[in-house]
Amino acid sequence: MASRKLARAGAAAVGASMALLTAAIPASADPATGKVDGGEGGYNVDVGGNHDNISTSLIGFKLDDGTKLGMYCVEINTNIDREHAMTERPWDQYPVPDSPFHANRDKINWVLHYAYPVKSTDELSQLLTSNGATLNNGLDEKEAIAATQAAVWSFSDNTKLNKDNPLPKGPKDSAGDVVALYEYLTGADNVGIGEQPGPALQVNPTELTGVAGDRIGPFTVSTTGTVDEIKADLPEGVTVTDKDGNALDASGIANGTEIYLSTTQGTEGSASFELSASAGLDTGRLFVGNQYGQERDGKTKKTQSLIVAQAEKTTVTAAGSASWTATPTTTTTTPPAETTTQPPATTPSPENTGGLAETGASVFTPILIGAVLVAAGVGALLFQRKRRRV
């Protein structure tokens, strides 16, 4: 029986530990999903091989929530599928195992962060001329798109821009501008940028409990965006604060902020708050077709993988709540009055005048008893003699 109790206690402890660990792990956000939707065209480029006159574009993409993205291709030999959905994937889930993408993805991400449309054509023109390039009336959007896509392909598919004739059917006075930007994006300045996290806003934990009068928390905020608003449903006297009790508004909330609900003493109650943040899928996020490699119409189909070059901000929300019990009533107990126990009264012993130690009984008592017994014996003897004489 004792061993069963120990086993049950151990199982309960393990269960509680797992519950705490699970509660400490923030839930992962669902991956974004969307479809190709329009785009902005650039000039056709010659990047060698079978791609001596391939079109370029900043591919339009719309997420299911309506957010619009700009994408570049990272899989030159595969056509775009505009009918089926694509889903955001981490870089290590790029669907072509032997692709140069795996070795060069940091450099691809650098291209996206320092090219069009993250950098405007004016910014790029100033950068190139400050580095000694000669441009023909600066860069325009078509030139910037052509050079950026060619640079991405050089890392994702090992292609090389034909610098002698980069735009087979484009204007000749744009060729030098495209080459200048391409050389910058693929040159020594490109030191790579690692994969960035997707958009997120989380409050952990989402629920807490306490006692009226407590400052209940912390609710820890995790976000890759900017908190724009906090809405709170609070009873009278309850406020949203930091750990020191200072009032918090949206401007004071960022990644890592700890939020508390400061309650007042009294009855039980509850409160909640909701955060809204502006966030976007960061440049460099990869999208892979949901139908990639699956059989459709009797053939194995692929969908060109795309990588985010520009994103609109989208709104994400997260909430937290707390409940509390009434303040415990304090009861004052009056201690009983102090009493003094007096020792029982004793009869004073006769004064000891004989110099002997007193033992609690008089020394003359045995002598008196002995005298009584002797007298009784003498009386009995005399009575017996009298009877013989009669």
DRENFI-552258 format. One line per field, with one value per residue (C-alpha): residue number from 0; residue in three letters; x, y, z. Coordinates in steps of 0.05 Angstrom, whole numbers, plus 5000, padded with zeros to 4 digits. Layout:
<sites>
nr [NUM	...]
rest [Ala	...]
X [X	...]
Y [Y	...]
Z [Z	...]
</sites>
This chain:
<sites>
nr [0	1	2	3	4	5	6	7	8	9	10	11	12	13	14	15	16	17	18	19	20	21	22	23	24	25	26	27	28	29	30	31	32	33	34	35	36	37	38	39	40	41	42	43	44	45	46	47	48	49	50	51	52	53	54	55	56	57	58	59	60	61	62	63	64	65	66	67	68	69	70	71	72	73	74	75	76	77	78	79	80	81	82	83	84	85	86	87	88	89	90	91	92	93	94	95	96	97	98	99	100	101	102	103	104	105	106	107	108	109	110	111	112	113	114	115	116	117	118	119	120	121	122	123	124	125	126	127	128	129	130	131	132	133	134	135	136	137	138	139	140	141	142	143	144	145	146	147	148	149	150	151	152	153	154	155	156	157	158	159	160	161	162	163	164	165	166	167	168	169	170	171	172	173	174	175	176	177	178	179	180	181	182	183	184	185	186	187	188	189	190	191	192	193	194	195	196	197	198	199	200	201	202	203	204	205	206	207	208	209	210	211	212	213	214	215	216	217	218	219	220	221	222	223	224	225	226	227	228	229	230	231	232	233	234	235	236	237	238	239	240	241	242	243	244	245	246	247	248	249	250	251	252	253	254	255	256	257	258	259	260	261	262	263	264	265	266	267	268	269	270	271	272	273	274	275	276	277	278	279	280	281	282	283	284	285	286	287	288	289	290	291	292	293	294	295	296	297	298	299	300	301	302	303	304	305	306	307	308	309	310	311	312	313	314	315	316	317	318	319	320	321	322	323	324	325	326	327	328	329	330	331	332	333	334	335	336	337	338	339	340	341	342	343	344	345	346	347	348	349	350	351	352	353	354	355	356	357	358	359	360	361	362	363	364	365	366	367	368	369	370	371	372	373	374	375	376	377	378	379	380	381	382	383	384	385	386	387	388	389]
rest [Met	Ala	Ser	Arg	Lys	Leu	Ala	Arg	Ala	Gly	Ala	Ala	Ala	Val	Gly	Ala	Ser	Met	Ala	Leu	Leu	Thr	Ala	Ala	Ile	Pro	Ala	Ser	Ala	Asp	Pro	Ala	Thr	Gly	Lys	Val	Asp	Gly	Gly	Glu	Gly	Gly	Tyr	Asn	Val	Asp	Val	Gly	Gly	Asn	His	Asp	Asn	Ile	Ser	Thr	Ser	Leu	Ile	Gly	Phe	Lys	Leu	Asp	Asp	Gly	Thr	Lys	Leu	Gly	Met	Tyr	Cys	Val	Glu	Ile	Asn	Thr	Asn	Ile	Asp	Arg	Glu	His	Ala	Met	Thr	Glu	Arg	Pro	Trp	Asp	Gln	Tyr	Pro	Val	Pro	Asp	Ser	Pro	Phe	His	Ala	Asn	Arg	Asp	Lys	Ile	Asn	Trp	Val	Leu	His	Tyr	Ala	Tyr	Pro	Val	Lys	Ser	Thr	Asp	Glu	Leu	Ser	Gln	Leu	Leu	Thr	Ser	Asn	Gly	Ala	Thr	Leu	Asn	Asn	Gly	Leu	Asp	Glu	Lys	Glu	Ala	Ile	Ala	Ala	Thr	Gln	Ala	Ala	Val	Trp	Ser	Phe	Ser	Asp	Asn	Thr	Lys	Leu	Asn	Lys	Asp	Asn	Pro	Leu	Pro	Lys	Gly	Pro	Lys	Asp	Ser	Ala	Gly	Asp	Val	Val	Ala	Leu	Tyr	Glu	Tyr	Leu	Thr	Gly	Ala	Asp	Asn	Val	Gly	Ile	Gly	Glu	Gln	Pro	Gly	Pro	Ala	Leu	Gln	Val	Asn	Pro	Thr	Glu	Leu	Thr	Gly	Val	Ala	Gly	Asp	Arg	Ile	Gly	Pro	Phe	Thr	Val	Ser	Thr	Thr	Gly	Thr	Val	Asp	Glu	Ile	Lys	Ala	Asp	Leu	Pro	Glu	Gly	Val	Thr	Val	Thr	Asp	Lys	Asp	Gly	Asn	Ala	Leu	Asp	Ala	Ser	Gly	Ile	Ala	Asn	Gly	Thr	Glu	Ile	Tyr	Leu	Ser	Thr	Thr	Gln	Gly	Thr	Glu	Gly	Ser	Ala	Ser	Phe	Glu	Leu	Ser	Ala	Ser	Ala	Gly	Leu	Asp	Thr	Gly	Arg	Leu	Phe	Val	Gly	Asn	Gln	Tyr	Gly	Gln	Glu	Arg	Asp	Gly	Lys	Thr	Lys	Lys	Thr	Gln	Ser	Leu	Ile	Val	Ala	Gln	Ala	Glu	Lys	Thr	Thr	Val	Thr	Ala	Ala	Gly	Ser	Ala	Ser	Trp	Thr	Ala	Thr	Pro	Thr	Thr	Thr	Thr	Thr	Thr	Pro	Pro	Ala	Glu	Thr	Thr	Thr	Gln	Pro	Pro	Ala	Thr	Thr	Pro	Ser	Pro	Glu	Asn	Thr	Gly	Gly	Leu	Ala	Glu	Thr	Gly	Ala	Ser	Val	Phe	Thr	Pro	Ile	Leu	Ile	Gly	Ala	Val	Leu	Val	Ala	Ala	Gly	Val	Gly	Ala	Leu	Leu	Phe	Gln	Arg	Lys	Arg	Arg	Arg	Val]
X [5000	5057	5091	5026	5019	5091	5079	5016	5052	5109	5061	5025	5091	5112	5044	5048	5119	5098	5039	5085	5133	5077	5048	5117	5124	5090	5044	5072	5036	5003	5045	5020	4985	4967	4969	5006	4968	4994	5062	5108	5149	5222	5265	5282	5353	5406	5432	5461	5442	5369	5354	5384	5320	5280	5229	5237	5185	5170	5116	5052	5026	4965	4959	4893	4883	4890	4962	5000	5073	5125	5165	5224	5235	5286	5274	5288	5272	5201	5140	5095	5029	4977	4919	4943	4962	5032	5053	5109	5165	5231	5292	5313	5247	5266	5240	5302	5354	5414	5398	5451	5397	5418	5490	5474	5409	5443	5470	5401	5372	5425	5406	5333	5349	5394	5357	5291	5238	5266	5312	5280	5309	5333	5370	5402	5422	5457	5492	5518	5543	5577	5615	5638	5585	5560	5485	5441	5393	5392	5356	5283	5238	5246	5322	5321	5275	5317	5383	5354	5322	5386	5427	5379	5383	5459	5456	5394	5409	5482	5467	5510	5487	5514	5547	5562	5489	5447	5381	5372	5309	5313	5337	5412	5419	5391	5442	5498	5450	5429	5501	5522	5468	5479	5554	5540	5489	5535	5600	5643	5593	5546	5564	5497	5439	5411	5338	5292	5231	5161	5109	5087	5051	5042	5024	5049	5015	4946	4911	4932	4897	4908	4876	4842	4895	4950	4989	4975	5028	5073	5043	5105	5098	5135	5130	5168	5123	5104	5048	4999	4940	4919	4845	4826	4762	4776	4732	4735	4802	4839	4897	4947	5017	5090	5122	5131	5058	5068	5012	5026	5000	5016	5077	5110	5098	5150	5182	5198	5153	5121	5049	5012	4939	4939	4876	4845	4826	4755	4711	4728	4732	4764	4796	4825	4866	4882	4943	4945	5011	5033	5077	5095	5127	5199	5240	5272	5214	5207	5141	5133	5074	5026	5021	5097	5116	5045	5010	4959	4927	4972	5036	5082	5074	5119	5107	5162	5186	5184	5219	5191	5221	5169	5110	5054	5043	4988	4953	4962	4929	4941	4904	4912	4863	4864	4815	4820	4786	4762	4812	4814	4779	4827	4799	4827	4827	4828	4873	4843	4858	4922	4912	4961	4958	4972	5001	4953	4955	4992	4987	5050	5090	5101	5164	5223	5254	5293	5345	5321	5304	5229	5203	5129	5106	5118	5172	5128	5073	5106	5119	5046	5022	5069	5044	4972	4989	5027	4967	4920	4964	4967	4891	4881	4928	4892	4825	4849	4874	4808	4769	4813	4798	4724]
Y [5000	5048	5034	5049	5115	5133	5114	5157	5215	5209	5207	5268	5305	5287	5309	5375	5387	5373	5420	5475	5463	5463	5527	5561	5547	5600	5572	5576	5621	5587	5596	5648	5624	5660	5661	5698	5761	5808	5841	5894	5876	5889	5881	5813	5792	5744	5700	5645	5576	5567	5634	5683	5723	5710	5758	5789	5816	5836	5783	5805	5759	5765	5729	5699	5759	5808	5829	5844	5822	5832	5769	5748	5679	5632	5573	5594	5528	5521	5559	5600	5567	5622	5574	5539	5565	5573	5570	5602	5553	5558	5561	5489	5465	5492	5435	5423	5386	5398	5471	5526	5561	5523	5547	5618	5636	5687	5723	5721	5753	5808	5823	5831	5878	5923	5923	5946	5954	5956	6010	6061	6076	6143	6112	6060	6113	6154	6093	6070	6139	6149	6084	6109	6080	6121	6117	6140	6189	6144	6079	6067	6012	5964	5969	5957	5897	5866	5874	5850	5787	5771	5778	5732	5679	5682	5655	5611	5578	5592	5636	5693	5758	5769	5836	5848	5843	5840	5864	5827	5864	5923	5994	5998	6059	6017	5961	5997	6015	5942	5917	5969	5948	5874	5880	5917	5865	5806	5839	5841	5884	5825	5792	5757	5763	5705	5682	5730	5709	5716	5765	5750	5778	5735	5744	5690	5666	5686	5675	5688	5688	5725	5757	5826	5878	5840	5865	5804	5786	5785	5776	5776	5806	5775	5810	5824	5884	5950	5952	6005	5997	5966	5955	5937	5915	5935	5943	6009	6019	5966	5990	5962	5974	5954	5915	5978	5998	6053	6059	6028	6049	6023	6068	6033	5962	5926	5858	5832	5881	5853	5873	5871	5883	5923	5907	5939	5906	5882	5831	5781	5803	5795	5838	5829	5867	5860	5884	5902	5907	5924	5871	5842	5780	5801	5807	5740	5695	5634	5610	5541	5515	5469	5426	5421	5352	5325	5290	5333	5313	5252	5293	5313	5388	5439	5510	5561	5578	5652	5695	5759	5824	5872	5866	5911	5917	5874	5876	5819	5814	5778	5781	5766	5761	5755	5737	5746	5724	5770	5798	5750	5778	5791	5768	5797	5748	5778	5736	5714	5758	5740	5703	5688	5620	5624	5564	5530	5557	5514	5508	5533	5479	5484	5520	5474	5487	5423	5437	5376	5381	5383	5328	5349	5307	5319	5278	5265	5228	5158	5166	5181	5121	5075	5100	5085	5014	5000	5025	4980	4920	4932	4940	4874	4837	4863	4842	4770	4764	4789	4736	4679	4701	4696]
Z [5000	5018	4951	4914	4950	4932	4859	4857	4889	4839	4780	4806	4814	4743	4717	4753	4727	4656	4663	4687	4630	4579	4608	4604	4530	4487	4434	4364	4315	4255	4191	4142	4079	4015	3938	3883	3865	3811	3815	3785	3724	3712	3650	3620	3636	3609	3666	3621	3598	3582	3615	3566	3562	3626	3655	3723	3770	3841	3850	3885	3940	3985	4051	4074	4121	4063	4078	4014	4003	3950	3931	3890	3859	3890	3844	3772	3738	3766	3742	3787	3808	3816	3833	3895	3963	3990	4063	4102	4119	4155	4110	4126	4094	4026	3981	3937	3978	3932	3916	3926	3967	4029	4027	4005	4041	4087	4025	3992	4054	4052	3980	3999	4057	4016	3949	3920	3948	4019	3993	3947	3878	3903	3961	3916	3865	3918	3946	3878	3856	3923	3909	3841	3795	3735	3726	3669	3704	3765	3776	3759	3786	3726	3730	3805	3800	3744	3782	3848	3819	3780	3844	3882	3827	3829	3900	3897	3829	3814	3753	3727	3697	3627	3641	3567	3548	3612	3581	3514	3496	3544	3533	3523	3569	3627	3620	3658	3715	3723	3723	3775	3824	3810	3825	3890	3914	3898	3918	3980	4020	4021	4088	4096	4144	4183	4184	4221	4263	4235	4262	4333	4393	4454	4527	4574	4615	4590	4658	4730	4798	4863	4924	4925	4941	4904	4843	4799	4748	4711	4642	4597	4527	4468	4401	4337	4323	4355	4407	4384	4431	4497	4512	4583	4617	4688	4750	4787	4822	4781	4737	4687	4716	4714	4771	4812	4806	4753	4702	4634	4566	4496	4488	4548	4523	4480	4473	4543	4581	4644	4656	4722	4743	4807	4847	4908	4974	4979	4944	4890	4817	4749	4694	4625	4573	4499	4462	4388	4351	4280	4252	4184	4155	4156	4093	4076	4099	4053	4021	3991	3951	3988	3926	3917	3890	3892	3835	3798	3732	3728	3734	3790	3798	3830	3853	3848	3918	3935	3986	4018	3994	4023	4070	4092	4166	4193	4261	4310	4379	4445	4511	4585	4644	4719	4773	4848	4912	4968	5017	5077	5140	5198	5266	5330	5389	5461	5505	5573	5634	5669	5735	5790	5825	5899	5936	5985	6057	6106	6182	6215	6248	6324	6341	6345	6412	6420	6367	6325	6251	6237	6191	6186	6249	6323	6355	6417	6379	6382	6457	6471	6430	6468	6536	6516	6496	6561	6602	6563	6576	6651	6655	6619	6667	6729	6701	6691	6764	6792	6755	6784	6854	6845]
</sites>
